[in-house]
């Protein structure tokens, strides 16, 4: 990411500033916007918040990183206004929110490609298939050495790193690779802080891990991305801007979301922040290493927010979904 530093897991950032994108500082709006959730979505929301408070310096914006699931635990109780999420909200989370008088406004904001990485000095992994990844990560697996994947690979232990169970990245990866959300071996180093995963993989020749694309972009000098064979085409595909946006990097391309409380959306500062987010996301998202949605998708998301349409249409994790088609359905458009 260009000039961005991703902070530790439990931290909370208070963002203040002056100036704005394409205009003069704006006054007259005050209050606060409380955000928590995904470490994957965090860099996007941090970038948006930094620019927003330049335009609205009397609004206090805080952005925390508790993981998607950890953030939803706070959001459903009304403790935050917005939850960053790298997976769709679960029905159980919707029910908890509704029991507290809160309904989710679900807004896709970007594309990500979950990136499988190895140590920079790893010279034997040329690609991995979905089936090989499944054998490595599925519950009850007997894979402990590289040579058990392919006989000509080193007879050395695979040292694994990955997100914790509260992470939306964990949920999406297990669904896409293992076939069941949350199904994973447990004997790996887990963290909700992707920087910990980067440090782990960069420090051990025989390591393998996975996390969001932006963290790979930020750390290309420390870790190496592994091409993943697209089971639909048979091609070994590296994550890249074009491959993620076109869904060639299948099945690990995915949408990223923010979930806005319908109660919080009634506050002027939250309404202004969400509209600012959708207006400026296409410009800011590439700067932090992710892939923006097509322009039409942001227009549809703005209209959805304007209408305050609640609930989830993405529901359980659906692999290879068209964001524009889902939004059109929600808005009753052809």
C-alpha positions as CSV (number, residue, x, y, z in Angstrom):
1,X,0.0,0.0,0.0
2,X,1.3,3.4,-0.9
3,X,2.4,5.1,2.3
4,X,-0.1,3.2,4.5
5,X,0.9,1.5,7.7
6,X,-1.4,-1.2,9.1
7,X,-1.5,-1.1,12.8
8,X,-1.8,-3.9,15.3
9,X,-4.9,-6.0,16.0
10,X,-6.4,-4.5,19.2
11,X,-5.6,-0.9,18.4
12,X,-8.1,1.9,18.0
13,X,-7.3,4.9,15.8
14,X,-8.7,8.4,16.3
15,X,-8.4,10.2,13.0
16,X,-8.2,14.0,12.8
17,X,-7.1,16.3,10.0
18,X,-7.8,19.2,7.7
19,X,-8.2,19.8,3.9
20,X,-10.2,17.4,1.7
21,X,-10.2,15.6,-1.6
22,X,-11.0,18.0,-4.4
23,X,-12.3,20.9,-2.2
24,X,-11.9,23.1,0.7
25,X,-12.4,22.2,4.4
26,X,-16.1,21.9,5.3
27,X,-17.5,22.9,8.7
28,X,-20.8,22.6,10.3
29,X,-20.9,18.9,10.8
30,X,-19.9,17.3,14.2
31,X,-20.4,14.1,16.1
32,X,-18.7,10.7,15.9
33,X,-18.6,7.6,13.8
34,X,-17.5,4.3,15.5
35,X,-16.2,1.5,13.3
36,X,-14.7,-1.9,14.0
37,X,-14.3,-5.2,12.3
38,X,-12.2,-6.8,9.6
39,X,-8.4,-6.3,9.5
40,X,-8.7,-6.9,5.7
41,X,-11.2,-4.0,5.2
42,X,-9.4,-1.8,7.7
43,X,-6.9,-0.2,5.3
44,X,-9.8,1.0,3.1
45,X,-11.8,2.4,5.9
46,X,-8.8,4.0,7.5
47,X,-8.0,5.8,4.2
48,X,-11.6,7.0,3.8
49,X,-11.7,8.2,7.4
50,X,-8.5,10.1,7.0
51,X,-9.9,12.0,4.1
52,X,-13.3,12.4,5.6
53,X,-12.1,14.2,8.7
54,X,-10.0,16.5,6.6
55,X,-13.3,17.7,5.1
56,X,-15.3,17.4,8.4
57,X,-12.7,18.1,11.2
58,X,-15.3,18.3,13.9
59,X,-16.4,14.7,13.4
60,X,-14.4,12.1,15.4
61,X,-14.0,8.8,13.5
62,X,-12.5,5.8,15.2
63,X,-11.5,2.6,13.4
64,X,-10.7,-0.6,15.3
65,X,-9.6,-4.1,14.3
66,X,-11.4,-6.9,16.1
67,X,-11.8,-9.2,13.0
68,X,-15.1,-9.5,11.1
69,X,-16.8,-11.7,13.7
70,X,-15.4,-9.8,16.7
71,X,-16.6,-6.6,15.2
72,X,-20.1,-8.0,14.6
73,X,-20.3,-9.0,18.3
74,X,-20.0,-5.2,19.1
75,X,-22.1,-4.0,16.2
76,X,-25.1,-6.2,17.0
77,X,-25.2,-4.7,20.5
78,X,-25.2,-1.2,19.1
79,X,-21.7,-0.4,20.3
80,X,-20.5,0.6,16.9
81,X,-22.1,2.3,13.9
82,X,-20.4,0.4,11.1
83,X,-18.7,-3.0,10.9
84,X,-16.0,-3.7,8.3
85,X,-16.5,-7.3,7.0
86,X,-14.6,-9.6,4.7
87,X,-17.5,-12.0,4.6
88,X,-21.3,-11.5,4.5
89,X,-23.2,-11.2,7.8
90,X,-24.5,-14.5,9.2
91,X,-28.2,-15.1,9.8
92,X,-27.4,-15.6,13.5
93,X,-25.8,-12.1,13.6
94,X,-28.8,-10.5,11.8
95,X,-31.1,-12.1,14.4
96,X,-29.0,-10.8,17.3
97,X,-29.0,-7.3,15.8
98,X,-32.8,-7.4,15.2
99,X,-33.3,-8.4,18.8
100,X,-31.6,-5.2,19.8
101,X,-33.6,-3.0,17.4
102,X,-30.8,-2.9,14.8
103,X,-31.0,-3.9,11.1
104,X,-28.0,-4.1,8.8
105,X,-27.6,-2.0,5.6
106,X,-25.2,-4.2,3.6
107,X,-22.9,-2.3,1.3
108,X,-20.2,-4.0,-0.9
109,X,-17.2,-1.7,-1.2
110,X,-14.3,-3.5,-2.9
111,X,-12.9,-6.7,-4.3
112,X,-10.1,-8.7,-2.6
113,X,-8.2,-11.8,-3.5
114,X,-7.2,-14.0,-0.6
115,X,-3.5,-14.5,-1.3
116,X,-1.7,-17.7,-0.5
117,X,2.0,-16.9,0.3
118,X,5.2,-18.7,1.0
119,X,8.7,-17.6,2.1
120,X,10.6,-15.5,-0.4
121,X,13.4,-18.2,-0.5
122,X,10.9,-21.0,-1.3
123,X,12.0,-22.3,-4.7
124,X,9.9,-25.4,-5.1
125,X,6.3,-24.2,-5.0
126,X,5.4,-23.2,-8.5
127,X,1.6,-23.4,-8.0
128,X,-1.0,-25.1,-5.8
129,X,-4.4,-26.6,-6.8
130,X,-7.6,-26.2,-4.8
131,X,-7.4,-29.9,-4.0
132,X,-3.9,-29.6,-2.7
133,X,-4.9,-26.6,-0.5
134,X,-7.8,-28.6,0.8
135,X,-5.6,-31.5,1.8
136,X,-3.3,-29.1,3.6
137,X,-6.0,-27.2,5.5
138,X,-9.0,-29.6,6.0
139,X,-9.8,-30.9,9.5
140,X,-8.2,-34.2,10.3
141,X,-5.6,-33.9,7.6
142,X,-2.4,-36.0,7.8
143,X,-0.4,-33.5,5.8
144,X,2.5,-32.3,7.9
145,X,5.4,-32.2,5.4
146,X,5.9,-30.6,2.0
147,X,6.8,-34.0,0.5
148,X,3.3,-35.3,1.3
149,X,1.9,-32.8,-1.2
150,X,4.3,-33.6,-4.0
151,X,7.1,-36.2,-3.6
152,X,9.8,-34.0,-5.1
153,X,9.2,-31.3,-2.6
154,X,11.3,-31.1,0.6
155,X,10.7,-33.7,3.4
156,X,10.4,-30.8,5.9
157,X,7.4,-29.7,8.1
158,X,4.9,-27.2,6.7
159,X,4.7,-24.3,9.1
160,X,1.2,-22.8,8.7
161,X,-0.1,-19.3,9.4
162,X,-3.6,-18.0,8.9
163,X,-6.4,-15.8,10.3
164,X,-8.2,-16.6,13.5
165,X,-11.7,-18.0,13.6
166,X,-13.2,-14.5,14.1
167,X,-11.8,-13.5,10.7
168,X,-14.0,-13.2,7.6
169,X,-11.0,-14.2,5.6
170,X,-10.9,-17.5,7.6
171,X,-14.6,-18.0,6.9
172,X,-14.3,-17.3,3.1
173,X,-11.1,-19.4,2.7
174,X,-12.5,-22.4,4.4
175,X,-15.8,-22.2,2.4
176,X,-13.9,-21.8,-0.9
177,X,-11.2,-24.3,-0.4
178,X,-12.4,-26.9,2.1
179,X,-16.1,-26.6,1.1
180,X,-17.5,-25.8,4.5
181,X,-17.2,-22.4,6.3
182,X,-15.2,-22.7,9.5
183,X,-13.8,-26.2,8.7
184,X,-10.1,-26.1,9.2
185,X,-7.2,-27.9,10.9
186,X,-6.4,-26.2,14.2
187,X,-2.6,-26.7,14.4
188,X,-1.5,-23.5,12.8
189,X,-0.4,-20.1,14.1
190,X,-3.6,-17.9,14.0
191,X,-3.9,-14.2,14.3
192,X,-6.5,-11.5,13.5
193,X,-3.5,-9.2,12.8
194,X,-2.3,-9.9,9.2
195,X,1.0,-8.3,10.0
196,X,1.7,-11.2,12.4
197,X,1.1,-13.6,9.6
198,X,3.4,-11.7,7.2
199,X,6.1,-11.8,9.9
200,X,5.7,-15.5,10.5
201,X,5.8,-16.5,6.8
202,X,8.8,-14.2,6.1
203,X,10.7,-15.7,9.0
204,X,10.5,-19.4,8.1
205,X,11.6,-21.0,4.9
206,X,9.1,-23.8,5.2
207,X,6.1,-21.7,6.0
208,X,2.8,-21.2,4.1
209,X,0.0,-18.8,5.0
210,X,-2.9,-16.8,3.6
211,X,-4.4,-13.3,4.1
212,X,-5.9,-10.3,2.1
213,X,-4.3,-9.1,-1.1
214,X,-3.4,-5.6,0.2
215,X,-1.2,-7.1,2.9
216,X,0.6,-9.1,0.2
217,X,1.0,-5.9,-1.9
218,X,2.4,-4.1,1.1
219,X,4.9,-6.9,1.7
220,X,6.0,-8.2,-1.7
221,X,9.6,-7.8,-0.5
222,X,9.0,-10.2,2.4
223,X,6.7,-13.0,1.0
224,X,5.9,-14.6,-2.3
225,X,2.4,-15.2,-3.7
226,X,1.6,-18.7,-4.9
227,X,-0.4,-19.1,-8.2
228,X,-3.7,-21.0,-7.6
229,X,-5.1,-23.2,-10.3
230,X,-8.6,-22.0,-11.3
231,X,-10.6,-25.2,-11.3
232,X,-12.9,-23.8,-14.0
233,X,-10.1,-23.1,-16.6
234,X,-7.1,-25.1,-15.4
235,X,-4.9,-22.0,-15.4
236,X,-2.5,-21.3,-12.6
237,X,-3.4,-17.7,-11.7
238,X,-1.6,-15.1,-9.5
239,X,-3.7,-12.5,-7.6
240,X,-3.5,-9.2,-9.4
241,X,-5.7,-6.2,-10.0
242,X,-7.0,-7.5,-13.3
243,X,-7.3,-11.2,-12.2
244,X,-9.3,-10.3,-9.1
245,X,-11.7,-7.9,-10.7
246,X,-12.4,-10.3,-13.6
247,X,-12.7,-13.2,-11.2
248,X,-10.0,-15.2,-13.1
249,X,-8.4,-15.6,-9.6
250,X,-11.2,-18.1,-8.8
251,X,-12.2,-19.2,-6.2
252,X,-10.3,-16.8,-3.9
253,X,-11.7,-13.5,-5.3
254,X,-14.3,-12.1,-3.0
255,X,-16.3,-8.9,-2.2
256,X,-15.6,-6.8,0.9
257,X,-18.3,-5.0,2.8
258,X,-19.3,-2.4,5.3
259,X,-22.4,-3.0,7.4
260,X,-24.2,0.2,8.6
261,X,-26.6,0.2,11.5
262,X,-30.0,1.5,10.3
263,X,-30.3,3.3,13.7
264,X,-26.8,5.0,13.3
265,X,-27.6,5.9,9.7
266,X,-30.2,8.4,11.0
267,X,-27.4,10.5,12.4
268,X,-26.2,13.2,10.0
269,X,-22.5,12.5,10.5
270,X,-22.9,8.7,9.8
271,X,-25.0,9.4,6.7
272,X,-22.3,11.8,5.4
273,X,-19.5,9.4,6.2
274,X,-21.2,6.5,4.3
275,X,-21.9,8.6,1.2
276,X,-18.3,10.0,1.3
277,X,-17.1,6.4,1.5
278,X,-19.0,5.3,-1.6
279,X,-18.1,8.5,-3.5
280,X,-14.4,8.2,-2.8
281,X,-13.8,4.5,-2.6
282,X,-12.9,4.1,-6.3
283,X,-10.1,6.6,-5.9
284,X,-8.8,5.5,-2.5
285,X,-9.1,1.7,-2.8
286,X,-6.3,1.2,-5.4
287,X,-4.0,3.3,-3.2
288,X,-4.3,0.8,-0.3
289,X,-3.8,-2.3,-2.5
290,X,-7.3,-3.5,-3.2
291,X,-9.5,-3.6,-6.3
292,X,-12.5,-1.2,-6.7
293,X,-15.9,-2.3,-7.8
294,X,-17.2,-1.2,-11.2
295,X,-18.5,2.5,-11.1
296,X,-22.1,1.3,-11.6
297,X,-21.9,-0.9,-8.5
298,X,-21.1,2.2,-6.3
299,X,-24.0,4.0,-7.9
300,X,-26.3,1.1,-7.0
301,X,-24.8,0.9,-3.5
302,X,-25.5,4.6,-2.9
303,X,-29.1,4.2,-4.1
304,X,-29.5,1.2,-1.7
305,X,-28.2,3.3,1.2
306,X,-30.4,6.2,0.2
307,X,-33.4,3.9,0.4
308,X,-32.1,2.4,3.7
309,X,-32.7,-1.2,2.4
310,X,-31.8,-3.5,5.2
311,X,-31.0,-7.2,5.4
312,X,-28.6,-9.4,3.5
313,X,-28.7,-10.5,-0.1
314,X,-25.3,-12.0,-0.1
315,X,-26.2,-14.2,2.9
316,X,-24.1,-17.2,3.3
317,X,-20.8,-17.1,1.4
318,X,-21.4,-17.5,-2.3
319,X,-18.4,-18.0,-4.4
320,X,-18.0,-16.0,-7.7
321,X,-21.0,-13.8,-7.1
322,X,-21.9,-10.8,-9.3
323,X,-22.2,-7.8,-7.1
324,X,-24.0,-5.6,-9.6
325,X,-26.6,-8.3,-10.2
326,X,-27.3,-8.7,-6.5
327,X,-27.7,-4.9,-6.1
328,X,-30.0,-4.6,-9.0
329,X,-32.2,-7.4,-7.6
330,X,-32.4,-5.5,-4.3
331,X,-33.4,-2.3,-6.0
332,X,-35.9,-4.0,-8.3
333,X,-34.0,-3.1,-11.4
334,X,-33.7,-5.2,-14.6
